[in-house]
């Protein structure tokens, strides 16, 4: 059973509407609080050569990226660490704290336990004004598909280009960009952690009135790589944590005529 089959199982139990965005959301006074959680493992997510500090940084970053994709400001992080070696704890916690500090969040609790491999679960909370929240739904026919940076750089390291190590080991969630895009009124957005092609498929699946035509010659490409390979990396490589907004300017602000 692949990840999509598993997701369909979850949707069937808890409801499709609760699984369609990067974060859950609920009212918080006049604002909206968003919440998300991620689980990363040594065997599948922390590649050989990655330090404990980088594992902690990545774990925080992927969760903050989900918050950014909703146009929200990250505020709090809970972290649970399953350890096969207690000596890893200090590096993991420091990496997660450093990432949170850079992007305006605070670690407020969590859990520590033994595990057969390093496993880190992060739960993030963020805040956004109601009119600025961005969901995956809401795309309009005629929207432009955009990206905040250069996709494919994390995958380039995995494909043997060592100059891209930091893009994979220390992803930078687009927190400021997400908030600016929310205030600008983009129609739909998610991050491209699974690659642009799959991200656009996911966006289309919840915007049934829209399709996508993508001119791959306009994609920004990882530098220093043959063009055809760079284009494949940009389209299908994961792990970048850029934002993929749908937008058409000018348009009325959400909630305004």
C-alpha positions in Angstrom: 0.0 0.0 0.0 1.5 3.4 -1.0 1.2 6.7 0.7 -1.8 7.8 -1.3 -3.7 4.6 -0.4 -2.9 5.2 3.2 -4.1 8.8 2.9 -7.4 7.6 1.4 -7.8 5.2 4.4 -7.3 8.1 6.8 -9.7 10.4 4.8 -12.3 7.6 5.0 -12.1 7.6 8.8 -11.7 11.3 9.7 -13.2 13.0 6.7 -11.6 14.3 3.4 -12.2 17.9 4.4 -9.8 17.5 7.4 -7.0 16.1 5.3 -6.9 18.5 2.3 -4.5 21.2 3.7 -1.0 21.3 5.2 -2.4 22.4 8.5 -5.6 22.0 10.5 -7.2 25.3 11.5 -9.5 26.6 14.2 -10.7 29.9 15.4 -8.6 31.8 17.9 -10.3 35.0 18.8 -10.4 37.1 15.6 -7.6 35.2 14.1 -7.0 31.6 12.9 -4.7 29.2 14.6 -3.1 26.5 12.4 -1.7 23.2 13.6 0.4 20.6 11.9 2.6 17.6 12.8 5.4 15.6 11.1 7.4 12.4 11.9 10.9 11.9 10.6 13.1 8.8 10.9 16.8 8.1 10.6 16.3 5.4 8.0 14.1 7.3 5.6 14.6 11.0 6.3 18.0 11.7 7.9 20.6 10.8 5.2 24.0 9.5 6.0 26.4 12.3 7.0 23.7 14.4 8.6 24.6 15.6 12.1 22.2 15.4 15.1 22.0 19.2 14.9 20.9 19.0 11.3 18.3 16.3 12.1 16.8 18.6 14.7 16.9 21.6 12.3 15.2 19.6 9.5 12.5 18.3 11.8 11.6 21.8 12.9 11.9 23.2 9.4 9.5 20.8 7.7 6.8 21.7 10.3 7.4 25.4 10.0 7.2 25.1 6.2 3.6 23.7 6.6 2.7 26.7 8.7 4.3 29.0 6.1 2.3 27.4 3.3 -0.9 28.6 5.1 0.3 32.2 5.2 0.7 31.9 9.0 3.4 33.0 11.4 4.8 30.1 13.4 4.6 30.5 17.2 5.1 27.3 19.1 6.7 23.8 18.5 6.3 20.6 20.5 9.0 18.0 19.9 9.0 14.3 20.7 12.3 12.5 20.3 12.7 8.7 20.1 16.4 7.9 20.7 18.6 4.8 20.0 21.6 6.8 21.4 21.1 9.3 24.2 24.1 11.2 23.0 22.0 12.5 20.1 19.6 14.4 22.2 21.6 17.6 22.8 22.4 18.1 19.1 18.8 17.3 18.0 17.3 19.8 20.5 19.8 22.5 19.8 19.1 22.2 16.0 15.4 22.4 16.5 15.7 25.3 18.8 18.0 27.2 16.5 15.6 26.7 13.6 12.6 27.9 15.7 14.6 31.0 16.9 15.4 32.0 13.4 11.8 31.8 12.3 10.1 33.3 15.3 8.8 30.1 17.1 9.4 28.7 20.5 9.7 25.1 21.7 7.2 24.7 24.6 7.3 21.0 25.4 7.3 17.4 24.1 8.5 14.0 25.0 11.7 11.8 25.1 11.8 8.0 24.8 13.8 5.1 23.6 13.4 3.9 20.0 15.2 1.5 17.7 16.2 4.4 15.4 16.3 8.2 15.8 12.7 9.3 15.3 11.5 12.9 15.7 7.9 14.1 15.8 7.3 17.9 15.7 3.9 19.6 16.2 3.7 23.3 15.2 1.2 26.0 15.9 0.9 29.3 14.0 -1.4 32.3 13.8 -2.8 34.1 10.8 -5.4 36.8 10.2 -8.6 35.3 8.9 -8.5 37.2 5.6 -4.9 36.2 5.0 -5.0 32.5 5.4 -4.1 30.5 2.3 -5.5 27.0 1.6 -4.8 24.5 -1.2 -8.3 25.1 -2.4 -9.3 28.4 -4.1 -7.5 28.4 -7.4 -9.1 30.4 -10.2 -8.9 29.7 -13.9 -6.2 31.9 -15.3 -4.0 31.8 -12.2 -0.3 31.8 -12.6 1.7 29.0 -11.0 4.7 30.4 -9.2 7.6 29.3 -7.0 9.5 31.1 -4.3 13.0 29.9 -5.2 15.0 27.3 -7.2 13.5 23.8 -7.0 15.5 20.6 -7.3 18.6 21.6 -5.3 18.0 19.2 -2.4 17.5 16.3 -4.8 20.7 17.4 -6.7 22.8 16.5 -3.6 21.2 13.0 -3.6 22.1 12.7 -7.3 25.8 13.4 -6.6 26.3 17.2 -6.6 27.9 17.9 -3.2 27.6 21.7 -3.6 23.9 21.4 -2.7 24.4 19.8 0.7 22.9 22.6 2.7 19.7 22.6 0.7 19.0 19.1 1.8 20.5 19.0 5.2 19.3 22.5 6.4 16.1 23.4 4.6 15.0 27.0 5.0 11.2 27.3 5.4 9.8 30.3 3.5 8.1 31.8 6.6 8.3 35.5 5.7 7.4 34.8 2.0 4.3 32.8 3.1 3.0 35.7 5.2 3.6 38.2 2.5 1.9 36.0 -0.1 -1.1 35.7 2.3 -1.4 39.4 2.7 -1.1 39.8 -1.1 -4.2 37.6 -1.5 -2.9 34.6 -3.5 -5.6 32.1 -4.2 -4.1 28.8 -3.3 -0.7 27.4 -2.1 1.3 24.5 -0.7 5.0 23.8 -0.2 6.8 21.6 -2.7 8.5 19.2 -0.3 7.4 16.3 -2.6 8.5 18.1 -5.8 6.6 20.5 -8.1 5.0 17.9 -10.3 3.4 16.0 -7.4 2.6 19.3 -5.6 0.7 20.5 -8.6 -1.1 17.2 -8.9 -2.2 17.6 -5.2 -3.4 21.1 -5.9 -5.4 20.1 -8.9 -7.0 17.3 -7.0 -8.7 19.8 -4.6 -9.3 22.4 -7.3 -11.5 20.4 -9.7 -12.4 23.4 -11.9 -8.7 24.0 -12.8 -6.0 22.3 -14.7 -2.3 23.2 -15.0 -0.2 24.0 -18.1 3.5 24.2 -17.1 6.2 25.5 -19.4 9.2 23.8 -18.0 11.6 26.1 -19.9 10.5 28.9 -17.5 11.5 27.0 -14.4 14.5 28.3 -12.4 17.0 25.4 -12.5 19.8 24.3 -10.1 23.0 25.9 -11.4 26.0 23.9 -12.6 24.0 20.9 -13.8 23.3 19.8 -17.4 20.0 21.5 -18.5 18.0 18.3 -19.1 19.0 16.8 -15.8 18.5 20.0 -14.0 14.9 20.3 -15.4 14.1 16.7 -14.2 15.4 17.6 -10.7 13.4 20.9 -10.7 10.2 19.1 -11.7 10.4 15.9 -9.7 13.0 16.4 -6.9 11.7 16.7 -3.4 13.0 18.1 -0.2 13.2 21.8 -1.2 10.4 23.3 0.9 9.8 26.2 -1.4 6.2 27.6 -1.8 4.0 27.0 -4.8 1.4 29.8 -4.9 -1.4 30.2 -7.5 -1.9 33.9 -8.1 -3.3 36.4 -10.6 -2.7 40.1 -9.8 -4.5 42.4 -9.4 -7.5 40.8 -7.7 -9.8 41.8 -4.8 -8.6 41.1 -1.3 -10.2 38.0 0.3 -13.3 39.1 2.1 -13.7 42.3 0.0 -15.8 43.1 -3.0 
